[in-house]
Structure formats: C-alpha cells, structure tokens
Amino acid sequence: MEDNFTLAHALSKNSIPELKKLSEKYNADEHINPNAGKPRLIQDLIPVIPTADREKIIDNTFNTPKTRYNAHLGVYSGSLISEDEINANCLDFNRSHDFSNSSSSYQTNQRENMELIEYDEEELLFYYTYTEKKPSYDYDSLESRPVIFSRKIRVIIKPNEGHISAFSGDRDLFNNVLTALTHVFGRAITPLNINKTGISNVVAGNFSFHTVKVIDFIYHGLDKLGVLGEIKDIELETSLKSKNPQKVKVQGNDLLDDKSICDYLFMQARDLVGVKLALKFILSEEIEHLVNIEIGIRDNRTKIGIKRDHHTLELVKFFYELLENITQKYIQEPGLINEENTVKILDQIRQRALSGS
C-alpha cells in the first residue's frame, strides 16, 4: 500500500502527455483511457506498472538530476572495514532508524535507510534514503491517507583518496548522511572543512580569512581546470548568519569590477561563501567545453555543482570528478595556492571599494 502512494506521488509529477506515453507502454489490455483526466490516468496506471519498473519510475522522478549535478563533500580517513561488517552496521542503523510503531497514521513519521550497493577497495557506493510518511487529504475518498515522500542520495566514498561525495544540495540531508556513515564505519565521518591556517594577518588585512581562501581558490584553483569565464553571482554570509546566505547578482562578468561586492568584501569584511561562474574546461588542444559550475563553502560545508545544460550526463559526471578532485585538494590544504597573485587581487578589490564610483 505504501508503495502505491509513493508511486502515485511520483506519477503526479509527470505531465498528462508523459502519463499518456506510460499508458501506451503498459496498456496491454487496453483498459486505460488515454483521454481521461490526470487523477484517473494515475489511478489506472498504478496496478499495471510492473514491480520491477516502479522503483525506476520513483528514482527517475525524485533522484535523477534534471538541471544541476550537486554534491556535498566529506572526508574519509582510516582503514577500510570489511564488506560484511559494513552490511551488518547498515542493518543495525536501519533497524534503529525505522518508522516509529508508536506513531499513528495521522502523525508525520520518518525513516532512514543506508544500503551498500557496491564494495571495492577503490570505491564504495551507498544509497541513503530518507522517507517521510505524513497524512494527506484525499478528496476522492473524503479521508486523510498516509502519503510517502522519499529522497534517495547516492554516496560515493574513495577510501584511498579520502574523498566522500553525497549527491544532494540539501545541507540537512547531508548532515544525516554523515551521521549514518559515522554509525556504519564506527568513527567520525566529517565534512570537507575549509582550512584557513597559514594565512597571515598581513595578507588578509581587512578581508576575512575565509574570503581570502575562497578568492585564492577561485582564481588559482579553478584555473587548473581551464579558463575562468563570466562570474554570474555570488553568495555572502549575512551578519546574523541566517540559514540562507545573501545572494548578490554580479554587475558585469567579474566580481572584481563590481563596486558593491567589493564594498561588502572589504568595507564590511563579509565572507564570500558561494559563487556561480562559467568555466571553460580544456581537455586538449582541440577539445574544450564551456560549463556552468557552482561552488559553496559555508559553515564547514563544501558543496559543488555542475549545470547539465546541453551536456550528456556522462560528460557532466566527468566534469564533476575533475572539479571534486581540485576542490578536495586545495580547500583542505593550509595556506594559499598563489599568495603573491592573491594579494594583487585583494588590492584590486580594496581599490575598487575605495573608489568614488
């Protein structure tokens, strides 16, 4: 029954033309009326969709990136435990995080599940699933019925490199993933933290150490992958550190030319916690791709994203791995990649902030 509610929720996200295509695919007995309204189409489709296809439809609806390939980054350290031990710990975690039996069907209830999909010394693949069951009023039956909402997060761990990627832009769900992994591995699994050691007060001046590190990474880390293009907008930490940072549209194509942003960074010493920009990946002399990327570094949480645009998913995954390797390498290293040039960039920002217009 719960599976039917989840499938119905997934189907409801499809348009009527998409539902009609599904009806053509599964309408073996020709008892589905393709001209029926959306609620009726969904009701008729549910019983004829094979069990093997249900999970695929749900996964494609809620978990396949439509516009942006996002991930939060973590750090793995220590020796790798056995596959049997991981599976046993996953089972223990799932039992202790199942739906509460004491909750009624009219109360919101949550379940967490961690599953090892692939075990290899080079790479581990997990699926973390967060499921929420809550009442929703059904106008056809004139009663409240439980509806299942599910979020599945793919988690890749590369033990030899110490890298963790949790493919979700949701910070709260990423925190849940870290907690689950800590249970599975029996030791603290941490997010990728920005390392601000090795930055002197002389270099930082009136800028925050956080901003200095991020500026250095943007101009001297990302350029290892290709050529920086237009910087479209940035995110600034708010003075009250609210849950959502302040988003600022860049006037022009470079934050160094935008006086208001330079004022924020120098006059107010605000933290630069996010940036969206175009990056030309140069793969060879003949092959280059212009890609829109996103970097977020805030509250000891590092997030990266690749916009799908017209690129294939396979190519997007390739871009992601390049970006992830560079980010993991430089964000957690002490000091700056290019201190001399970073000082020059900071001086440009300072001069722009102090200019009359």
Kinemage of the C-alpha trace (Angstrom):
@kinemage 1
@onewidth
@group {chain A} dominant
@subgroup {mainchain}
@vectorlist {calphas} color= white
{ca met a 1} P 0.000 0.000 0.000
{ca glu a 2} L 2.799 2.441 0.890
{ca asp a 3} L 4.451 1.637 -2.444
{ca asn a 4} L 1.244 2.641 -4.262
{ca phe a 5} L 1.189 6.023 -2.502
{ca thr a 6} L 4.855 6.650 -3.376
{ca leu a 7} L 4.280 5.648 -6.998
{ca ala a 8} L 1.179 7.862 -7.173
{ca his a 9} L 3.228 10.788 -5.856
{ca ala a 10} L 5.909 10.136 -8.496
{ca leu a 11} L 3.340 9.853 -11.290
{ca ser a 12} L 1.697 13.091 -10.173
{ca lys a 13} L 4.956 14.882 -11.027
{ca asn a 14} L 4.528 13.843 -14.672
{ca ser a 15} L 2.589 15.867 -17.206
{ca ile a 16} L -0.515 14.464 -18.913
{ca pro a 17} L 1.427 13.819 -22.178
{ca glu a 18} L 4.032 11.891 -20.177
{ca leu a 19} L 1.321 9.869 -18.448
{ca lys a 20} L -0.235 9.087 -21.832
{ca lys a 21} L 3.122 7.704 -23.011
{ca leu a 22} L 3.218 5.474 -19.935
{ca ser a 23} L -0.342 4.332 -20.625
{ca glu a 24} L 0.680 3.330 -24.152
{ca lys a 25} L 3.635 1.404 -22.756
{ca tyr a 26} L 1.684 -0.538 -20.120
{ca asn a 27} L -1.784 -0.668 -21.716
{ca ala a 28} L -1.628 -4.345 -22.717
{ca asp a 29} L -5.338 -4.967 -22.068
{ca glu a 30} L -6.385 -1.578 -23.491
{ca his a 31} L -8.446 -0.745 -20.427
{ca ile a 32} L -6.742 2.612 -19.796
{ca asn a 33} L -8.450 5.596 -21.368
{ca pro a 34} L -5.629 7.906 -22.563
{ca asn a 35} L -8.080 10.800 -22.747
{ca ala a 36} L -9.033 10.585 -19.072
{ca gly a 37} L -8.052 13.294 -16.640
{ca lys a 38} L -4.786 13.167 -14.718
{ca pro a 39} L -6.170 11.666 -11.451
{ca arg a 40} L -7.914 8.884 -13.386
{ca leu a 41} L -4.839 8.175 -15.521
{ca ile a 42} L -2.712 7.794 -12.395
{ca gln a 43} L -5.298 5.556 -10.738
{ca asp a 44} L -5.472 3.271 -13.781
{ca leu a 45} L -1.708 3.180 -14.302
{ca ile a 46} L -0.708 2.095 -10.783
{ca pro a 47} L -1.972 -1.526 -10.925
{ca val a 48} L -0.499 -2.257 -14.391
{ca ile a 49} L 3.047 -0.957 -13.814
{ca pro a 50} L 5.313 -3.952 -13.066
{ca thr a 51} L 7.072 -4.081 -9.711
{ca ala a 52} L 10.465 -4.006 -11.435
{ca asp a 53} L 9.609 -0.666 -13.089
{ca arg a 54} L 8.105 1.048 -10.046
{ca glu a 55} L 11.418 1.789 -8.324
{ca lys a 56} L 12.861 3.047 -11.596
{ca ile a 57} L 9.985 5.496 -12.082
{ca ile a 58} L 10.254 6.726 -8.488
{ca asp a 59} L 14.041 7.063 -8.718
{ca asn a 60} L 13.911 8.898 -12.054
{ca thr a 61} L 11.277 11.282 -10.713
{ca phe a 62} L 12.884 12.246 -7.418
{ca asn a 63} L 16.582 11.407 -7.667
{ca thr a 64} L 17.862 11.981 -11.222
{ca pro a 65} L 19.389 15.454 -11.609
{ca lys a 66} L 17.281 17.482 -14.025
{ca thr a 67} L 19.246 20.721 -14.165
{ca arg a 68} L 22.234 20.567 -11.806
{ca tyr a 69} L 24.580 17.825 -10.609
{ca asn a 70} L 25.147 18.789 -6.962
{ca ala a 71} L 27.112 17.183 -4.163
{ca his a 72} L 28.309 17.932 -0.670
{ca leu a 73} L 31.867 16.831 0.049
{ca gly a 74} L 33.207 14.921 3.027
{ca val a 75} L 36.484 13.427 4.195
{ca tyr a 76} L 37.198 9.724 4.742
{ca ser a 77} L 40.156 8.663 6.867
{ca gly a 78} L 41.326 5.424 8.398
{ca ser a 79} L 41.461 1.847 7.206
{ca leu a 80} L 38.599 0.247 5.293
{ca ile a 81} L 36.434 -2.244 7.185
{ca ser a 82} L 35.127 -5.424 5.545
{ca glu a 83} L 32.042 -5.654 3.352
{ca asp a 84} L 30.336 -7.961 5.851
{ca glu a 85} L 30.947 -5.505 8.690
{ca ile a 86} L 29.593 -2.609 6.642
{ca asn a 87} L 26.440 -4.549 5.764
{ca ala a 88} L 25.926 -5.563 9.397
{ca asn a 89} L 26.327 -1.952 10.561
{ca cys a 90} L 23.933 -0.735 7.853
{ca leu a 91} L 21.352 -3.241 9.036
{ca asp a 92} L 21.788 -2.083 12.620
{ca phe a 93} L 21.427 1.575 11.576
{ca asn a 94} L 18.293 0.827 9.539
{ca arg a 95} L 16.641 -1.036 12.409
{ca ser a 96} L 17.252 1.830 14.807
{ca his a 97} L 16.001 4.444 12.315
{ca asp a 98} L 12.831 2.729 11.076
{ca phe a 99} L 9.330 4.193 11.315
{ca ser a 100} L 8.134 4.541 14.888
{ca asn a 101} L 5.490 1.952 15.771
{ca ser a 102} L 4.060 4.276 18.407
{ca ser a 103} L 3.071 6.926 15.846
{ca ser a 104} L -0.441 6.890 14.419
{ca ser a 105} L -1.227 7.162 10.721
{ca tyr a 106} L -2.226 10.775 11.334
{ca gln a 107} L 1.234 11.781 12.551
{ca thr a 108} L 4.326 12.544 10.489
{ca asn a 109} L 6.814 9.686 10.706
{ca gln a 110} L 10.372 9.349 9.357
{ca arg a 111} L 12.628 6.504 8.350
{ca glu a 112} L 16.314 6.457 7.345
{ca asn a 113} L 17.986 3.677 5.419
{ca met a 114} L 21.623 3.142 4.431
{ca glu a 115} L 22.445 0.469 1.858
{ca leu a 116} L 25.829 -0.618 0.478
{ca ile a 117} L 25.426 -1.092 -3.282
{ca glu a 118} L 28.997 -1.724 -4.437
{ca tyr a 119} L 32.092 -2.625 -2.444
{ca asp a 120} L 35.532 -2.116 -3.925
{ca glu a 121} L 38.751 -1.013 -2.255
{ca glu a 122} L 38.947 1.838 -4.766
{ca glu a 123} L 35.329 2.984 -4.457
{ca leu a 124} L 32.287 2.298 -2.311
{ca leu a 125} L 28.751 3.137 -3.421
{ca phe a 126} L 25.956 3.662 -0.894
{ca tyr a 127} L 22.354 4.754 -1.183
{ca tyr a 128} L 20.996 6.743 1.746
{ca thr a 129} L 17.198 7.032 1.694
{ca tyr a 130} L 15.164 9.422 3.798
{ca thr a 131} L 11.459 8.586 3.849
{ca glu a 132} L 8.738 10.690 5.400
{ca lys a 133} L 5.194 9.459 5.880
{ca lys a 134} L 2.545 12.061 6.610
{ca pro a 135} L -1.223 12.382 6.235
{ca ser a 136} L -2.691 13.988 3.135
{ca tyr a 137} L -6.354 14.589 2.456
{ca asp a 138} L -7.765 12.524 -0.419
{ca tyr a 139} L -10.671 14.458 -1.948
{ca asp a 140} L -11.910 11.399 -3.892
{ca ser a 141} L -12.331 9.215 -0.813
{ca leu a 142} L -13.018 12.190 1.501
{ca glu a 143} L -10.493 10.987 4.065
{ca ser a 144} L -6.904 11.505 5.144
{ca arg a 145} L -4.479 8.879 3.933
{ca pro a 146} L -0.735 8.495 4.524
{ca val a 147} L 1.485 9.694 1.683
{ca ile a 148} L 5.103 8.624 1.348
{ca phe a 149} L 7.762 11.141 0.318
{ca ser a 150} L 11.178 9.658 -0.362
{ca arg a 151} L 14.615 11.193 -1.012
{ca lys a 152} L 17.437 8.937 -2.142
{ca ile a 153} L 21.029 10.174 -2.048
{ca arg a 154} L 23.872 8.452 -3.844
{ca val a 155} L 27.066 8.453 -1.762
{ca ile a 156} L 30.472 7.628 -3.242
{ca ile a 157} L 33.474 7.007 -0.995
{ca lys a 158} L 37.004 6.713 -2.372
{ca pro a 159} L 38.972 5.341 0.616
{ca asn a 160} L 42.430 5.655 -0.937
{ca glu a 161} L 41.879 9.301 -1.834
{ca gly a 162} L 39.925 10.131 1.332
{ca his a 163} L 37.033 11.598 -0.683
{ca ile a 164} L 33.299 11.445 0.007
{ca ser a 165} L 30.619 12.797 -2.334
{ca ala a 166} L 26.984 12.886 -1.213
{ca phe a 167} L 24.897 13.847 -4.242
{ca ser a 168} L 22.478 16.266 -2.689
{ca gly a 169} L 22.362 20.034 -2.382
{ca asp a 170} L 20.366 19.730 0.853
{ca arg a 171} L 22.628 20.523 3.816
{ca asp a 172} L 20.313 18.908 6.372
{ca leu a 173} L 20.196 15.637 4.449
{ca phe a 174} L 23.981 15.759 4.097
{ca asn a 175} L 24.218 16.005 7.891
{ca asn a 176} L 22.014 12.905 8.097
{ca val a 177} L 24.336 11.090 5.682
{ca leu a 178} L 27.388 11.938 7.800
{ca thr a 179} L 25.624 10.617 10.907
{ca ala a 180} L 24.674 7.406 9.111
{ca leu a 181} L 28.227 6.893 7.810
{ca thr a 182} L 29.619 7.505 11.290
{ca his a 183} L 27.406 4.660 12.534
{ca val a 184} L 28.392 2.393 9.639
{ca phe a 185} L 32.153 2.896 9.975
{ca gly a 186} L 32.265 3.242 13.758
{ca arg a 187} L 34.220 6.501 13.684
{ca ala a 188} L 33.533 10.159 12.990
{ca ile a 189} L 32.949 10.941 9.313
{ca thr a 190} L 33.385 14.655 8.762
{ca pro a 191} L 32.503 17.241 6.108
{ca leu a 192} L 35.209 18.855 3.995
{ca asn a 193} L 36.220 21.913 6.020
{ca ile a 194} L 37.942 24.986 4.660
{ca asn a 195} L 41.480 25.215 6.050
{ca lys a 196} L 42.356 28.823 6.883
{ca thr a 197} L 45.646 28.132 8.648
{ca gly a 198} L 48.744 29.614 7.049
{ca ile a 199} L 47.048 32.876 6.038
{ca ser a 200} L 48.764 35.806 7.718
{ca asn a 201} L 47.138 38.981 9.023
{ca val a 202} L 49.419 40.920 6.683
{ca val a 203} L 47.913 39.169 3.665
{ca ala a 204} L 44.306 39.303 4.886
{ca gly a 205} L 44.299 42.893 6.077
{ca asn a 206} L 40.665 43.978 6.375
{ca phe a 207} L 39.366 40.936 4.478
{ca ser a 208} L 38.099 37.892 6.317
{ca phe a 209} L 40.401 34.877 6.239
{ca his a 210} L 37.512 32.920 4.714
{ca thr a 211} L 37.213 35.336 1.778
{ca val a 212} L 40.973 35.297 1.173
{ca lys a 213} L 40.950 31.496 0.950
{ca val a 214} L 37.938 31.408 -1.392
{ca ile a 215} L 39.293 34.175 -3.649
{ca asp a 216} L 42.576 32.270 -3.938
{ca phe a 217} L 40.725 29.049 -4.804
{ca ile a 218} L 38.526 30.706 -7.442
{ca tyr a 219} L 41.365 32.377 -9.308
{ca his a 220} L 44.220 29.914 -8.693
{ca gly a 221} L 42.494 26.582 -8.071
{ca leu a 222} L 39.764 26.516 -10.692
{ca asp a 223} L 42.190 27.760 -13.343
{ca lys a 224} L 43.949 24.380 -13.095
{ca leu a 225} L 40.939 23.009 -14.992
{ca gly a 226} L 40.734 25.648 -17.703
{ca val a 227} L 39.848 29.282 -18.226
{ca leu a 228} L 37.576 31.271 -15.914
{ca gly a 229} L 34.662 32.883 -17.706
{ca glu a 230} L 31.822 35.092 -16.540
{ca ile a 231} L 31.191 35.204 -12.785
{ca lys a 232} L 27.403 35.410 -12.638
{ca asp a 233} L 26.524 35.814 -8.988
{ca ile a 234} L 27.966 35.282 -5.547
{ca glu a 235} L 26.719 34.479 -2.062
{ca leu a 236} L 27.785 36.410 1.032
{ca glu a 237} L 27.497 35.345 4.634
{ca thr a 238} L 24.968 37.507 6.448
{ca ser a 239} L 25.943 39.384 9.574
{ca leu a 240} L 23.395 37.351 11.539
{ca lys a 241} L 24.477 34.099 9.844
{ca ser a 242} L 20.955 33.208 8.844
{ca lys a 243} L 20.240 29.816 7.309
{ca asn a 244} L 20.329 31.312 3.810
{ca pro a 245} L 23.263 33.484 2.685
{ca gln a 246} L 22.745 36.765 0.836
{ca lys a 247} L 22.739 36.270 -2.936
{ca val a 248} L 24.195 39.109 -4.998
{ca lys a 249} L 23.998 39.368 -8.789
{ca val a 250} L 27.351 40.404 -10.270
{ca gln a 251} L 27.108 43.553 -12.391
{ca gly a 252} L 29.368 42.696 -15.303
{ca asn a 253} L 31.278 39.465 -15.684
{ca asp a 254} L 33.804 39.649 -12.848
{ca leu a 255} L 33.270 40.296 -9.156
{ca leu a 256} L 36.444 42.455 -9.194
{ca asp a 257} L 34.586 45.033 -11.324
{ca asp a 258} L 31.511 45.216 -9.108
{ca lys a 259} L 31.884 48.039 -6.585
{ca ser a 260} L 29.027 46.921 -4.326
{ca ile a 261} L 30.549 43.437 -3.968
{ca cys a 262} L 33.994 44.893 -3.342
{ca asp a 263} L 32.419 47.079 -0.624
{ca tyr a 264} L 30.887 44.015 1.025
{ca leu a 265} L 34.177 42.105 0.958
{ca phe a 266} L 36.499 44.934 2.038
{ca met a 267} L 34.491 47.575 3.910
{ca gln a 268} L 32.283 45.072 5.777
{ca ala a 269} L 34.712 42.119 5.741
{ca arg a 270} L 31.899 39.780 4.729
{ca asp a 271} L 32.636 36.126 3.985
{ca leu a 272} L 32.419 35.082 0.329
{ca val a 273} L 30.608 31.742 0.692
{ca gly a 274} L 29.410 30.912 -2.807
{ca val a 275} L 29.974 31.663 -6.466
{ca lys a 276} L 28.388 30.687 -9.778
{ca leu a 277} L 30.548 31.065 -12.843
{ca ala a 278} L 31.326 29.779 -16.312
{ca leu a 279} L 34.456 27.659 -16.645
{ca lys a 280} L 35.933 26.548 -19.944
{ca phe a 281} L 37.220 23.014 -19.363
{ca ile a 282} L 40.202 22.451 -21.663
{ca leu a 283} L 40.610 18.715 -22.246
{ca ser a 284} L 43.032 19.001 -25.166
{ca glu a 285} L 44.118 21.459 -27.834
{ca glu a 286} L 41.062 20.510 -29.879
{ca ile a 287} L 38.510 19.774 -27.139
{ca glu a 288} L 37.066 22.334 -24.747
{ca his a 289} L 33.684 22.701 -23.071
{ca leu a 290} L 32.081 25.779 -21.518
{ca val a 291} L 30.426 24.616 -18.297
{ca asn a 292} L 28.433 26.476 -15.645
{ca ile a 293} L 29.618 25.500 -12.182
{ca glu a 294} L 28.753 26.365 -8.606
{ca ile a 295} L 30.962 26.385 -5.510
{ca gly a 296} L 29.597 26.790 -1.988
{ca ile a 297} L 31.802 26.926 1.120
{ca arg a 298} L 29.853 27.814 4.232
{ca asp a 299} L 29.602 26.655 7.868
{ca asn a 300} L 32.239 23.966 7.310
{ca arg a 301} L 30.180 22.552 4.455
{ca thr a 302} L 31.618 22.424 0.942
{ca lys a 303} L 29.237 21.957 -1.981
{ca ile a 304} L 29.963 21.810 -5.700
{ca gly a 305} L 27.638 21.680 -8.669
{ca ile a 306} L 27.719 21.235 -12.436
{ca lys a 307} L 24.818 22.560 -14.501
{ca arg a 308} L 23.543 19.995 -17.010
{ca asp a 309} L 22.780 22.446 -19.837
{ca his a 310} L 23.207 20.554 -23.137
{ca his a 311} L 25.891 18.155 -21.839
{ca thr a 312} L 25.289 14.418 -21.516
{ca leu a 313} L 25.087 13.003 -18.006
{ca glu a 314} L 28.294 11.028 -18.633
{ca leu a 315} L 30.158 14.216 -19.547
{ca val a 316} L 28.699 16.039 -16.545
{ca lys a 317} L 29.968 13.241 -14.269
{ca phe a 318} L 33.421 13.620 -15.833
{ca phe a 319} L 33.410 17.380 -15.203
{ca tyr a 320} L 32.256 16.713 -11.663
{ca glu a 321} L 35.176 14.394 -10.894
{ca leu a 322} L 37.676 16.973 -12.150
{ca leu a 323} L 36.047 19.688 -10.037
{ca glu a 324} L 35.773 17.424 -6.989
{ca asn a 325} L 39.472 16.480 -7.107
{ca ile a 326} L 40.592 20.105 -7.324
{ca thr a 327} L 38.229 21.179 -4.536
{ca gln a 328} L 39.206 18.339 -2.189
{ca lys a 329} L 42.878 19.054 -2.787
{ca tyr a 330} L 43.016 22.814 -2.257
{ca ile a 331} L 40.211 23.579 0.202
{ca gln a 332} L 41.688 21.397 2.939
{ca glu a 333} L 45.331 22.345 2.311
{ca pro a 334} L 46.841 25.041 4.576
{ca gly a 335} L 47.959 28.345 3.139
{ca leu a 336} L 47.258 29.746 -0.311
{ca ile a 337} L 47.845 28.344 -3.778
{ca asn a 338} L 49.346 31.594 -5.101
{ca glu a 339} L 49.833 34.122 -2.319
{ca glu a 340} L 51.550 36.755 -4.466
{ca asn a 341} L 48.784 36.973 -7.063
{ca thr a 342} L 46.053 36.667 -4.428
{ca val a 343} L 47.476 39.739 -2.682
{ca lys a 344} L 47.264 41.599 -6.013
{ca ile a 345} L 43.618 40.564 -6.444
{ca leu a 346} L 42.786 41.667 -2.900
{ca asp a 347} L 44.419 45.015 -3.658
{ca gln a 348} L 42.177 45.362 -6.744
{ca ile a 349} L 39.116 44.747 -4.587
{ca arg a 350} L 40.376 47.238 -1.997
{ca gln a 351} L 40.972 49.942 -4.609
{ca arg a 352} L 37.566 49.335 -6.209
{ca ala a 353} L 35.856 49.599 -2.807
{ca leu a 354} L 37.636 52.849 -2.014
{ca ser a 355} L 36.966 54.392 -5.404
{ca gly a 356} L 34.321 57.071 -5.721
{ca ser a 357} L 32.143 55.174 -8.193
